[in-house]
Amino acid sequence: MTDPKLNKEEANNIFQNANIALQSISNVMPECSSKKMQEELQEEYEGYQKFIGELTKFMHEKGYEQKDVNVMKKAMLYTSVKMNTLTDDSMSHVAEMMIKGTVMGITELKQLISRGQDKVDQEILDYASRLLKLEEDYERRLKTLL
């Protein structure tokens, strides 16, 4: 049997995971000097935007309130990107940074899916699986830019 409170929490965890990725891309794109990397980041940005739009619609239909990412976390993310690209804005360095963030997202999603079995609605687990596949694809693509 699924837990309604856990359903809301996990839907928000998926929402925040995708939003952190979107925020990271927004922070790093202006710092990136490689046209090829900017094109990759733009494509990823659009993929996350589309996913978030679909998840937002689902959450609205279910009556789940979306909770934005903590302001402190956003500020720390922004500062980290600025500091990490200050001395090296090369394509391989940016790809490495993005891979690290993507792997964190993948790990969180795998944990969510694992702990959600039999406790979370299948629709929510399906969204987690979709985002996981998206992030795994982005990780593979980013590795080619190292």
Secondary structure, DSSP 8 states (H G I E B T S, - for coil): ---HHHHHHHHHHHHHHHHHHHHHHHHHGGG---HHHHHHHHHHHHHHHHHHHHHHHHHHHHT-------HHHHHHHHHHHHHHHHS---HHHHHHHHHHHHHHHHHHHHHHHHHHTTTS-HHHHHHHHHHHHHHHHHHHHHHTT-
